[in-house]
């Protein structure tokens, strides 16, 4: 339980450094607690009555990307003319997409980790434990109390 809590927010409800830097955190809390998204890239378009749904317009999309997305030849649908089409990213984002690290459940004990995955996991756990710019590790008494929860 303690590990799960640390990957999101500290006990005082402040975000971990990783969470504070994430785009999702900024989009969800935009305008609250001093959090703001870059208004040159995102424009708030809609929030539901209770704020559970927020929609943003992405600004500064290139004409080339807009034309690519509008071309029906670039849609991957389950049948021609179908309403169900999976999303694709325009070629301008391909270099970025290729550089990402796909999500992999850290606690998946059924999959053997390669050296890079093991190193990533160790770094992740170190950061969540208070190292590398995170908050100092909790005292032994606080850790024992958290484990008892």
Backbone bond lengths (Angstrom), bond angles and torsions (degrees), N, CA, C in turn:
res aa  C-N    CA-C-N  psi(-1)  N-CA   C-N-CA  omega(-1)  CA-C   N-CA-C  phi
1 X - - - 1.459 - - 1.530 110.39 -
2 X 1.326 116.25 -42.95 1.462 119.93 -177.77 1.531 110.71 -60.48
3 X 1.342 116.98 -41.97 1.462 120.97 -178.95 1.533 110.22 -63.22
4 X 1.318 117.31 -42.48 1.464 120.83 179.87 1.524 109.92 -62.41
5 X 1.318 117.47 -43.88 1.459 120.61 179.95 1.523 111.53 -62.59
6 X 1.331 116.45 -37.76 1.458 119.51 -176.52 1.522 112.31 -70.63
7 X 1.326 117.70 -25.28 1.461 119.10 -179.68 1.516 111.21 -77.03
8 X 1.300 117.99 -8.36 1.453 120.63 -178.26 1.530 111.67 -114.16
9 X 1.315 115.74 -70.07 1.456 121.18 -176.15 1.515 109.33 -141.59
10 X 1.339 115.03 154.43 1.458 120.28 174.14 1.524 108.96 -79.48
11 X 1.320 115.71 171.52 1.473 120.53 -178.18 1.535 112.65 -59.16
12 X 1.318 117.12 -29.50 1.468 119.63 179.20 1.535 111.56 -84.08
13 X 1.320 116.80 11.15 1.469 125.82 177.76 1.526 113.91 71.77
14 X 1.319 117.94 12.45 1.460 120.29 173.86 1.530 107.74 -85.46
15 X 1.331 117.52 148.33 1.466 120.10 -176.45 1.527 112.14 -76.50
16 X 1.325 115.56 154.59 1.456 119.90 171.70 1.529 106.74 -68.01
17 X 1.312 118.93 160.56 1.471 120.07 179.46 1.531 112.62 -56.26
18 X 1.322 116.74 -39.11 1.459 120.04 179.47 1.529 110.95 -64.11
19 X 1.327 116.32 -43.73 1.463 120.76 179.98 1.522 110.47 -65.38
20 X 1.324 116.96 -41.77 1.460 121.34 -177.17 1.532 112.15 -62.52
21 X 1.330 117.03 -29.25 1.460 121.19 -179.64 1.531 113.00 -85.06
22 X 1.330 117.94 -13.62 1.461 120.15 -172.32 1.528 111.89 -74.34
23 X 1.319 114.46 143.84 1.462 121.01 178.34 1.518 110.56 -63.57
24 X 1.321 117.55 -41.42 1.460 120.95 -179.13 1.531 111.07 -58.60
25 X 1.321 117.37 -45.73 1.472 121.76 178.08 1.528 109.96 -57.73
26 X 1.326 116.57 -45.57 1.462 120.46 -178.27 1.523 112.14 -66.36
27 X 1.332 117.23 -37.81 1.462 119.85 179.45 1.524 111.60 -70.32
28 X 1.328 117.26 -38.62 1.465 120.49 -179.49 1.524 111.43 -69.82
29 X 1.327 117.39 -41.77 1.467 120.48 -175.38 1.532 113.27 -101.02
30 X 1.305 118.56 14.07 1.462 121.41 179.77 1.534 110.49 -52.25
31 X 1.326 116.16 126.09 1.461 121.17 179.37 1.520 114.12 85.74
32 X 1.318 118.42 1.34 1.460 122.68 178.92 1.525 108.96 -123.18
33 X 1.306 117.21 148.04 1.474 123.07 175.85 1.525 112.83 52.83
34 X 1.315 117.66 28.45 1.461 121.12 179.59 1.515 114.35 75.01
35 X 1.324 118.22 13.56 1.465 122.60 -179.27 1.522 108.76 -89.75
36 X 1.329 116.33 136.79 1.462 120.82 178.59 1.519 110.25 -144.58
37 X 1.333 115.28 143.30 1.465 120.14 173.45 1.517 107.95 -92.43
38 X 1.297 116.22 161.62 1.460 121.57 178.63 1.524 108.35 -69.66
39 X 1.321 117.32 109.10 1.462 121.69 -175.57 1.525 113.13 -70.42
40 X 1.319 117.98 -9.94 1.461 118.48 175.81 1.531 110.70 -81.79
41 X 1.341 117.63 -12.58 1.463 121.66 178.50 1.520 113.61 -112.96
42 X 1.333 117.88 -26.81 1.462 121.41 -175.67 1.521 110.91 -131.76
43 X 1.335 115.45 137.60 1.466 121.87 176.49 1.518 107.56 -123.96
44 X 1.327 116.36 124.32 1.465 120.15 178.84 1.521 108.83 -65.59
45 X 1.335 116.63 126.62 1.461 120.75 -177.53 1.525 112.38 -109.81
46 X 1.338 118.36 -32.25 1.463 120.32 -174.66 1.516 110.38 -163.07
47 X 1.322 115.82 143.09 1.464 122.93 168.36 1.516 107.58 -133.22
48 X 1.315 116.39 137.92 1.464 120.04 177.71 1.533 109.59 -70.54
49 X 1.302 116.25 169.38 1.464 122.68 -175.06 1.530 112.93 -50.87
50 X 1.312 117.20 -44.81 1.470 121.22 -177.65 1.531 112.86 -102.73
51 X 1.327 117.02 11.43 1.457 121.24 175.74 1.523 115.27 74.54
52 X 1.332 117.31 15.16 1.466 120.21 -179.96 1.528 111.55 -77.18
53 X 1.335 117.06 -24.33 1.460 122.11 179.82 1.522 108.24 -122.58
54 X 1.317 116.30 129.22 1.460 121.87 175.60 1.519 107.94 -130.92
55 X 1.304 116.34 133.82 1.456 121.10 179.48 1.517 108.08 -121.90
56 X 1.323 115.74 134.29 1.452 122.30 179.83 1.518 110.02 -120.98
57 X 1.314 115.85 145.75 1.454 121.59 172.13 1.526 106.71 -92.69
58 X 1.330 115.64 130.61 1.462 120.05 176.53 1.518 107.01 -84.23
59 X 1.313 116.10 124.61 1.460 121.70 -177.31 1.524 110.63 -97.84
60 X 1.306 115.45 165.84 1.461 123.11 174.90 1.534 113.19 62.32
61 X 1.336 116.64 35.53 1.463 120.51 174.76 1.522 107.05 -80.68
62 X 1.319 116.91 132.73 1.461 120.26 -176.54 1.527 111.02 -67.46
63 X 1.318 115.72 151.84 1.458 121.55 177.13 1.524 110.16 -59.88
64 X 1.321 116.82 -38.23 1.466 121.50 179.36 1.534 110.29 -59.57
65 X 1.324 117.76 -43.83 1.465 121.48 178.47 1.524 111.52 -67.95
66 X 1.327 117.15 -39.43 1.465 120.51 178.36 1.525 110.83 -63.00
67 X 1.318 117.00 -43.83 1.465 120.52 179.18 1.528 110.97 -65.33
68 X 1.323 117.31 -40.25 1.464 121.19 178.01 1.525 110.38 -61.10
69 X 1.320 117.33 -45.85 1.467 121.61 -178.68 1.522 111.81 -66.45
70 X 1.333 117.92 -31.41 1.458 121.80 -178.93 1.525 112.85 -78.04
71 X 1.305 118.01 -16.48 1.468 122.03 -177.32 1.528 109.82 -76.70
72 X 1.349 118.18 116.92 1.474 121.12 -179.64 1.535 113.47 -58.10
73 X 1.310 118.03 -23.54 1.470 121.00 178.87 1.523 111.59 -65.79
74 X 1.321 118.05 -20.14 1.468 121.68 -178.75 1.524 112.87 -94.09
75 X 1.313 117.93 6.70 1.469 121.55 178.09 1.520 109.23 -93.47
76 X 1.318 115.83 136.91 1.453 121.63 176.68 1.519 106.57 -108.77
77 X 1.336 115.99 100.18 1.466 121.63 -175.94 1.525 110.30 -111.31
78 X 1.328 115.95 157.29 1.462 118.79 -179.56 1.524 112.10 -71.91
79 X 1.320 117.90 -19.21 1.467 123.11 174.61 1.531 106.95 -156.52
80 X 1.325 118.64 150.94 1.469 120.45 179.50 1.531 111.49 -55.21
81 X 1.315 115.78 130.29 1.467 121.23 179.59 1.513 114.65 76.57
82 X 1.326 117.56 5.42 1.455 121.95 -177.42 1.530 111.69 -67.95
83 X 1.314 116.06 156.42 1.461 121.38 175.48 1.525 110.38 -81.60
84 X 1.337 117.60 -17.74 1.464 120.46 -177.95 1.520 110.36 -98.11
85 X 1.310 115.69 109.12 1.457 121.30 178.82 1.528 107.95 -133.42
86 X 1.327 116.20 127.63 1.463 119.35 178.18 1.526 108.93 -74.20
87 X 1.311 116.57 152.38 1.455 120.66 -178.17 1.516 113.27 -76.07
88 X 1.295 115.00 152.50 1.461 122.49 173.67 1.523 107.25 -135.99
89 X 1.308 115.54 152.38 1.451 120.38 176.21 1.524 109.54 -96.78
90 X 1.330 117.09 145.67 1.472 119.80 178.33 1.533 110.88 -67.30
91 X 1.334 116.69 156.81 1.470 120.88 -178.32 1.523 114.14 -54.84
92 X 1.331 117.91 -29.42 1.465 120.54 -179.28 1.531 111.89 -60.97
93 X 1.339 117.75 -23.71 1.465 121.34 -179.96 1.524 113.09 -96.87
94 X 1.315 117.71 -1.45 1.462 120.88 -173.40 1.523 113.79 -58.92
95 X 1.323 117.67 -41.38 1.469 120.27 179.63 1.527 110.49 -61.60
96 X 1.334 116.54 -42.76 1.467 121.16 178.23 1.533 110.46 -64.76
97 X 1.321 117.36 -46.10 1.468 121.82 -179.21 1.523 110.34 -60.37
98 X 1.312 117.18 -41.89 1.463 120.81 -179.71 1.528 112.66 -67.01
99 X 1.331 117.89 -24.08 1.462 121.05 -178.11 1.525 113.09 -86.48
100 X 1.321 117.65 -10.82 1.473 119.85 -176.58 1.512 111.69 -73.23
101 X 1.296 114.40 159.40 1.458 121.23 175.66 1.522 106.35 -106.94
102 X 1.316 117.39 115.27 1.451 121.03 -178.47 1.520 110.58 -62.59
103 X 1.321 115.42 146.54 1.455 121.74 179.87 1.528 109.84 -63.74
104 X 1.316 114.97 138.82 1.453 121.35 175.75 1.518 106.36 -141.95
105 X 1.292 116.62 128.50 1.456 120.92 -178.77 1.526 109.07 -57.93
106 X 1.336 117.51 120.99 1.458 121.33 -176.50 1.523 112.80 -66.29
107 X 1.322 116.27 -29.71 1.458 119.86 -176.59 1.528 112.46 -94.93
108 X 1.337 118.47 16.76 1.459 120.90 -179.73 1.521 108.94 -77.22
109 X 1.325 116.18 99.38 1.459 121.45 -176.28 1.528 112.46 -81.66
110 X 1.335 116.73 -5.49 1.460 120.75 -179.54 1.526 112.52 -87.55
111 X 1.316 116.96 -6.17 1.458 121.18 -177.79 1.522 108.35 -116.39
112 X 1.318 115.83 129.21 1.461 120.04 177.54 1.526 109.17 -75.38
113 X 1.318 116.37 133.58 1.462 120.94 -179.96 1.516 110.11 -86.12
114 X 1.333 115.77 138.55 1.457 119.23 171.65 1.534 107.26 -83.63
115 X 1.316 117.24 176.99 1.476 121.30 -175.77 1.529 111.08 -61.28
116 X 1.333 117.55 -40.76 1.470 120.37 -179.31 1.521 110.84 -66.04
117 X 1.340 117.35 -40.67 1.467 120.73 178.87 1.522 110.99 -66.20
118 X 1.330 116.60 -39.49 1.458 120.30 178.79 1.529 110.71 -64.15
119 X 1.328 116.93 -43.55 1.457 120.86 178.77 1.531 110.79 -62.75
120 X 1.328 116.70 -43.46 1.465 121.51 177.98 1.529 110.70 -59.98
121 X 1.336 116.48 -45.45 1.458 121.53 179.90 1.529 111.19 -61.46
122 X 1.319 116.84 -44.50 1.466 120.79 179.81 1.529 111.06 -63.31
123 X 1.332 117.08 -42.03 1.466 120.92 178.34 1.521 110.81 -64.72
124 X 1.313 115.93 -42.28 1.470 121.02 177.90 1.528 110.36 -59.42
125 X 1.314 117.13 -48.60 1.454 120.58 -178.65 1.528 111.11 -66.12
126 X 1.323 117.73 -35.52 1.467 120.71 177.76 1.524 109.82 -63.33
127 X 1.326 116.59 -45.12 1.469 119.89 179.81 1.515 111.55 -64.55
128 X 1.307 117.23 -41.07 1.461 120.54 -179.40 1.522 111.14 -70.75
129 X 1.327 116.82 -21.04 1.459 121.07 179.27 1.512 113.42 -87.41
130 X 1.329 117.89 2.38 1.447 120.40 176.38 1.505 114.67 110.04
131 X 1.327 119.18 -1.66 1.456 120.91 179.17 1.510 111.79 -85.98
132 X 1.310 117.59 170.56 1.473 125.07 173.49 1.517 113.54 51.74
133 X 1.308 117.14 56.68 1.455 119.69 174.54 1.512 114.23 90.36
134 X 1.331 117.34 -6.90 1.456 120.12 177.05 1.516 108.98 -79.04
135 X 1.296 116.70 178.88 1.452 119.87 177.45 1.519 109.39 -73.74
136 X 1.340 117.21 154.26 1.463 119.77 178.76 1.519 110.68 -58.36
137 X 1.318 115.12 148.17 1.461 119.82 179.26 1.524 109.41 -58.69
138 X 1.312 115.98 148.36 1.459 121.10 -179.24 1.524 110.37 -68.22
139 X 1.311 115.60 159.83 1.458 119.53 177.65 1.526 108.87 -69.96
140 X 1.306 116.79 164.34 1.458 121.79 -178.22 1.532 109.78 -60.12
141 X 1.333 117.66 -39.10 1.464 121.13 -179.55 1.530 110.96 -65.50
142 X 1.315 116.95 -42.34 1.466 120.90 179.26 1.523 110.44 -67.91
143 X 1.315 116.81 -38.24 1.470 120.51 178.96 1.533 110.23 -66.12
144 X 1.330 116.83 -40.29 1.465 120.36 178.59 1.532 110.58 -65.69
145 X 1.328 116.62 -39.18 1.461 120.32 178.97 1.529 110.77 -66.05
146 X 1.333 116.90 -39.05 1.455 121.42 178.74 1.525 110.98 -66.69
147 X 1.321 116.19 -38.50 1.468 120.47 -179.51 1.520 110.93 -68.11
148 X 1.341 116.86 -29.37 1.442 121.41 -179.36 1.521 112.82 -75.28
149 X 1.338 116.88 -17.42 1.477 120.57 -178.13 1.496 112.40 -68.37
